């Protein structure tokens, strides 16, 4: 299973690196509009969203839009093998972490449960499966912080399914530039 994941990860990451920047920017803008349309159907609360890096779907516009819509925005901060949520505002100074991913220099933890998490991924399955970068940070973090989970990706990252292991968490929905797939509703996650 690990080799299967590794091979797929390398294949999709190469595709992502080859996507022209203008295509990535256009897709990111369309995905931001889709996320905001979904978020508008929910009561504002606290949202956890990744800060984009390299060829990921860009989130700068999304972070700003969520903040302006009244959401309390949190972004990842990695300490050792643990990922934590820390507060983000447009004025938050950002510094690169050990991988070069921007993180807030000031680290204010949430004092409330998260309502929504916007997830990155190397690839997503149309069945809600997610292939991450291999560190398990999001799986561990989300296991401890149950909330609605929406994966965002370019259409070039959306497959029928991706290989998973028992510890791999799934998304409750996937938003691409050209489609959205919402999977489940439970008592924990209000329908969006």
ABEGO torsion letter per residue (X at the ends): XAAAAAAAAAAAAAAAAABBAAAAAAAAAAAAAAAAAAAAABBBBBBBBBBBBEABBBAAAAAAAAAAAGBBBBBBBBBEABBBBBBBBAABBBBBBAAGBBBBABBBBBABBBABBBBBBABBBAAGBBBBAGAGAAAAAAAABBBBBBBBBBAAABBABBBBBAABBBBABBBBAABBBBABBBAABBBX
